[in-house]
Amino acid sequence: MDYIEQILSDKNKNKSEKWISENFSTFHSFINSLFSLDISWKEKLYLHINSLDTPPNCYCGKNVHFINITKGYRKYCSTYCLSNDSLIKQKKKETCVVKYGVD
């Protein structure tokens, strides 16, 4: 893990895949060999750091969008799924009760 922290330290934080492949070729090839999925190198790196085997899916089963290496993946695939989640619906009801006193 120290090796990964060295590679992803603040001074190397926003380096491109090309730069990492030139300076840390072993690490670059290791990450590429872990996942045979057709995803970007940064997604592969995120999956490895967070010990995930596959990219997460929305509760409806569709793939979710990758944001970036620090934020990861979105929770929902669309605003439709977001608005139909039971937790979100419950929060909306609670907010209406607190703000307006009605359900």
VEXTIDO-687276 format. One record per residue: x, y, z of N, C-alpha, C in turn; residue number from 0. Coordinates in Angstrom, 2 decimals, always signed. Each point is the difference from the previous one (the first is absolute). Example, Ala and Ser with C-alpha at 12.3 -4.5 7.8 and 13.67 -1.06 7.14 Angstrom:
<rs>
(r (+13.19 -5.69 +7.80) (-0.89 +1.19 +0.00) (+0.90 +1.20 +0.00) 0)
(r (-0.35 +1.05 -0.72) (+0.82 +1.19 +0.06) (-0.77 +1.09 +0.73) 1)
</rs>
This chain:
<rs>
(r (+0.82 -1.20 +0.00) (-0.82 +1.20 +0.00) (+0.86 +1.26 +0.00) 0)
(r (+1.18 -0.07 +0.59) (+0.89 +1.16 +0.00) (+0.40 +0.38 -1.41) 1)
(r (+0.14 -1.01 -0.86) (+0.38 +0.25 -1.38) (-1.09 +0.79 -0.71) 2)
(r (-1.25 -0.36 +0.24) (-1.13 +0.71 -0.60) (-0.06 +1.42 +0.53) 3)
(r (+0.20 +0.17 +1.31) (-0.03 +1.34 +0.59) (+1.10 +0.88 -0.58) 4)
(r (+1.16 -0.58 -0.27) (+1.10 +0.77 -0.60) (-0.39 +0.45 -1.41) 5)
(r (-0.58 -0.91 -0.76) (-0.38 +0.32 -1.37) (-1.10 +1.06 -0.02) 6)
(r (-0.94 -0.11 +0.92) (-1.15 +0.92 +0.01) (+0.16 +1.15 +0.98) 7)
(r (+1.23 +0.28 +0.40) (+0.23 +1.11 +0.92) (-0.39 +1.32 -0.66) 8)
(r (-0.03 +1.07 +0.79) (-0.43 +1.31 -0.51) (+0.83 +0.47 -1.18) 9)
(r (+1.29 -0.29 +0.01) (+0.83 +0.47 -1.12) (-0.30 -0.75 -1.29) 10)
(r (-0.56 -1.21 +0.09) (-0.34 -0.78 -1.17) (-1.50 -0.09 -0.24) 11)
(r (-0.77 +0.76 +0.76) (-1.45 -0.15 +0.05) (-0.69 +0.10 -1.36) 12)
(r (+0.30 +1.01 -0.77) (-0.71 +0.22 -1.26) (+0.81 -0.40 -1.22) 13)
(r (+0.88 -0.96 +0.17) (+0.81 -0.46 -1.12) (-0.84 -0.88 -0.91) 14)
(r (+0.33 +0.03 -1.27) (-0.75 -0.77 -0.98) (+0.39 -1.47 +0.02) 15)
(r (-0.80 -0.80 -0.67) (+0.30 -1.42 -0.10) (+1.33 -0.21 -0.72) 16)
(r (+0.25 +0.80 -1.00) (+1.26 -0.11 -0.75) (+1.19 +0.25 +0.93) 17)
(r (-0.08 +1.03 +0.83) (+1.10 +0.31 +0.92) (+0.22 -1.14 +0.99) 18)
(r (-1.08 -0.55 +0.52) (+0.13 -1.11 +0.94) (+0.57 -1.23 -0.69) 19)
(r (-0.42 -0.26 -1.24) (+0.52 -1.17 -0.71) (+1.49 +0.16 -0.30) 20)
(r (+0.46 +1.22 -0.19) (+1.43 +0.23 -0.25) (+0.83 -0.07 +1.28) 21)
(r (-0.53 +0.48 +1.10) (+0.76 +0.08 +1.25) (-0.24 -1.17 +0.95) 22)
(r (-1.16 -0.62 -0.10) (-0.34 -1.14 +0.86) (-0.59 -1.10 -0.88) 23)
(r (+0.77 -0.50 -0.92) (-0.51 -0.95 -1.00) (-0.51 -1.29 +0.61) 24)
(r (+0.65 -0.48 +1.05) (-0.44 -1.24 +0.63) (-1.38 +0.17 +0.62) 25)
(r (-0.18 +1.09 +0.70) (-1.30 +0.28 +0.62) (-1.08 +0.17 -1.07) 26)
(r (+0.32 +0.70 -1.06) (-0.96 +0.23 -1.08) (-0.43 -1.32 -0.63) 27)
(r (+0.92 -0.86 -0.31) (-0.35 -1.29 -0.60) (-0.75 -0.90 +0.99) 28)
(r (+0.32 +0.11 +1.28) (-0.71 -0.77 +1.02) (-1.47 +0.40 +0.05) 29)
(r (-0.28 +1.28 +0.02) (-1.39 +0.49 +0.05) (-0.75 -0.43 -1.26) 30)
(r (+0.65 +0.10 -1.15) (-0.66 -0.40 -1.25) (-0.27 -1.50 -0.04) 31)
(r (+0.85 -0.79 +0.62) (-0.19 -1.45 -0.03) (-1.11 -0.46 +0.94) 32)
(r (-0.34 +0.81 +1.00) (-1.03 -0.40 +0.96) (-1.40 -0.05 -0.60) 33)
(r (-0.29 +0.93 -0.88) (-1.36 +0.13 -0.53) (+0.02 -0.12 -1.52) 34)
(r (-0.78 -0.93 -0.52) (-0.09 -0.14 -1.45) (-1.21 +0.77 -0.54) 35)
(r (-0.59 +0.79 +0.84) (-1.17 +0.79 -0.40) (+0.40 +1.12 -0.93) 36)
(r (-0.94 +0.44 -0.81) (+0.24 +1.11 -0.92) (-0.34 +1.32 +0.71) 37)
(r (+0.86 +0.38 +0.96) (-0.19 +1.23 +0.76) (+1.31 +0.77 +0.00) 38)
(r (-0.05 +1.25 +0.40) (+1.20 +0.84 -0.01) (+0.99 -0.46 +1.07) 39)
(r (+1.24 +0.43 -0.16) (+1.05 -0.38 +0.93) (-0.29 +0.56 +1.40) 40)
(r (-0.53 +1.21 +0.07) (-0.32 +0.59 +1.30) (-1.11 -0.77 +0.71) 41)
(r (-0.95 -0.54 -0.75) (-1.02 -0.84 +0.61) (+0.61 -1.27 +0.56) 42)
(r (+0.91 -0.60 -0.75) (+0.69 -1.20 +0.47) (+0.77 +0.30 +1.28) 43)
(r (+0.68 +1.14 +0.03) (+0.75 +0.40 +1.19) (-0.94 +0.20 +1.18) 44)
(r (-1.13 +0.65 -0.21) (-0.99 +0.22 +1.05) (-0.52 -1.34 +0.54) 45)
(r (-0.31 -0.92 -0.91) (-0.49 -1.31 +0.42) (+1.03 -0.74 +0.84) 46)
(r (+1.27 +0.09 -0.39) (+1.06 -0.68 +0.75) (+0.18 +0.62 +1.39) 47)
(r (+0.03 +1.32 +0.08) (+0.20 +0.69 +1.28) (-1.14 -0.32 +0.97) 48)
(r (-1.22 -0.09 -0.52) (-1.17 -0.25 +0.84) (-0.39 -1.47 +0.09) 49)
(r (+0.87 -0.88 -0.46) (-0.21 -1.46 +0.08) (-1.32 -0.45 -0.61) 50)
(r (-0.32 +0.52 -1.16) (-1.21 -0.39 -0.72) (+0.38 -0.90 -1.17) 51)
(r (-0.83 -0.99 -0.32) (+0.26 -0.88 -1.13) (-0.60 +0.53 -1.29) 52)
(r (-1.16 +0.62 +0.13) (-0.70 +0.54 -1.17) (-0.55 +1.38 +0.34) 53)
(r (-0.26 +0.80 -1.02) (-0.64 +1.30 +0.27) (-1.38 -0.19 +0.61) 54)
(r (-0.41 +0.89 +0.89) (-1.33 -0.14 +0.63) (-1.12 +0.27 -0.99) 55)
(r (-1.17 -0.49 +0.35) (-1.20 +0.21 -0.81) (-1.03 +0.75 +0.83) 56)
(r (-0.92 +0.63 -0.71) (-1.15 +0.65 +0.63) (-0.91 -1.09 +0.55) 57)
(r (-0.93 +0.34 +0.88) (-0.90 -1.00 +0.55) (-0.90 -0.61 -1.07) 58)
(r (-0.14 +0.68 -1.14) (-0.80 -0.55 -1.09) (+0.80 -0.99 -0.86) 59)
(r (+1.32 -0.05 +0.21) (+0.83 -0.95 -0.72) (+0.86 +0.61 -1.10) 60)
(r (-0.24 +1.25 -0.34) (+0.79 +0.65 -1.06) (+1.32 +0.49 +0.56) 61)
(r (+0.95 +0.23 -0.91) (+1.31 +0.53 +0.40) (-0.13 +1.45 +0.43) 62)
(r (+0.83 +0.39 +0.95) (+0.03 +1.39 +0.43) (+1.24 +0.68 -0.58) 63)
(r (-0.04 +1.31 -0.06) (+1.06 +0.80 -0.62) (+1.17 +0.20 +0.95) 64)
(r (+1.21 -0.11 -0.52) (+1.21 +0.26 +0.78) (+0.26 +1.50 +0.00) 65)
(r (+0.16 +0.61 +1.18) (+0.23 +1.44 +0.10) (+1.48 +0.28 -0.12) 66)
(r (+0.78 -0.39 +1.01) (+1.45 +0.14 -0.03) (+0.61 -0.89 +1.08) 67)
(r (+1.32 +0.02 +0.09) (+0.70 -0.92 +0.90) (-0.26 +0.30 +1.47) 68)
(r (-0.30 +1.23 +0.36) (-0.24 +0.31 +1.40) (-1.47 -0.19 +0.39) 69)
(r (-0.92 +0.28 -0.91) (-1.43 -0.14 +0.31) (-0.55 -1.37 -0.33) 70)
(r (+0.60 -0.67 -0.96) (-0.45 -1.34 -0.36) (-1.18 +0.02 -0.95) 71)
(r (-0.99 -0.81 +0.30) (-1.17 -0.18 -0.86) (-1.21 +0.71 +0.58) 72)
(r (-0.92 +0.34 -0.90) (-1.29 +0.54 +0.45) (-0.78 -1.13 +0.69) 73)
(r (-0.99 +0.37 +0.77) (-0.80 -1.01 +0.68) (-1.15 -0.49 -0.88) 74)
(r (-0.52 +0.88 -0.84) (-1.14 -0.32 -0.84) (+0.38 +0.19 -1.47) 75)
(r (-0.69 -0.75 -0.88) (+0.29 +0.09 -1.43) (-0.71 +1.19 -0.65) 76)
(r (-1.08 +0.47 +0.60) (-0.77 +1.09 -0.60) (-0.79 +0.73 +1.09) 77)
(r (-0.56 +1.14 -0.38) (-0.84 +0.73 +0.94) (-1.30 -0.76 +0.26) 78)
(r (-0.42 -0.82 -0.95) (-1.19 -0.82 +0.19) (+0.20 -0.97 +1.17) 79)
(r (+1.15 -0.67 +0.02) (+0.29 -0.93 +1.10) (+0.19 +0.75 +1.31) 80)
(r (+0.62 +1.15 -0.06) (+0.19 +0.82 +1.19) (-1.34 +0.37 +0.62) 81)
(r (-0.93 +0.46 -0.83) (-1.29 +0.45 +0.53) (-0.91 -1.16 +0.42) 82)
(r (+0.26 -1.20 -0.47) (-0.82 -1.16 +0.38) (+0.57 -0.80 +1.15) 83)
(r (+1.12 +0.40 +0.54) (+0.58 -0.72 +1.14) (-0.84 +0.28 +1.24) 84)
(r (-0.30 -1.04 +0.76) (-0.87 +0.15 +1.16) (+0.61 +0.90 +1.08) 85)
(r (+1.33 -0.02 +0.15) (+0.64 +0.89 +1.00) (-0.16 +1.47 -0.38) 86)
(r (+0.14 +0.29 -1.27) (-0.14 +1.38 -0.47) (-1.45 +0.45 +0.18) 87)
(r (-0.95 -0.88 -0.32) (-1.42 +0.35 +0.18) (-0.31 +0.29 +1.46) 88)
(r (+0.56 -0.82 +0.90) (-0.23 +0.20 +1.43) (+0.59 +1.33 +0.47) 89)
(r (+1.20 +0.34 -0.47) (+0.62 +1.28 +0.37) (-0.83 +1.18 -0.48) 90)
(r (-0.57 -0.11 -1.21) (-0.85 +1.07 -0.52) (-1.23 +0.20 +0.88) 91)
(r (-0.61 -1.11 +0.43) (-1.18 +0.09 +0.85) (+0.35 +0.64 +1.34) 92)
(r (+1.12 -0.42 +0.59) (+0.42 +0.56 +1.28) (+0.29 +1.49 -0.11) 93)
(r (+0.61 +0.41 -1.08) (+0.29 +1.41 -0.21) (-1.28 +0.81 -0.12) 94)
(r (-0.99 -0.53 -0.72) (-1.29 +0.70 -0.13) (-0.70 +0.12 +1.35) 95)
(r (+0.10 -1.04 +0.82) (-0.62 +0.06 +1.32) (+0.69 +1.05 +0.86) 96)
(r (+1.31 +0.04 -0.02) (+0.76 +0.96 +0.81) (-0.25 +1.43 -0.49) 97)
(r (+0.06 +0.22 -1.31) (-0.13 +1.35 -0.54) (-1.43 +0.52 +0.03) 98)
(r (-0.94 -0.86 -0.45) (-1.36 +0.48 -0.25) (-1.04 -0.62 +0.93) 99)
(r (+0.36 -1.05 +0.71) (-0.94 -0.63 +0.93) (-0.97 -0.94 -0.65) 100)
(r (+0.18 -0.31 -1.28) (-0.88 -0.93 -0.71) (+0.82 -1.08 -0.67) 101)
(r (-0.69 -1.09 -0.33) (+0.67 -1.14 -0.63) (+0.22 +0.24 -1.47) 102)
</rs>
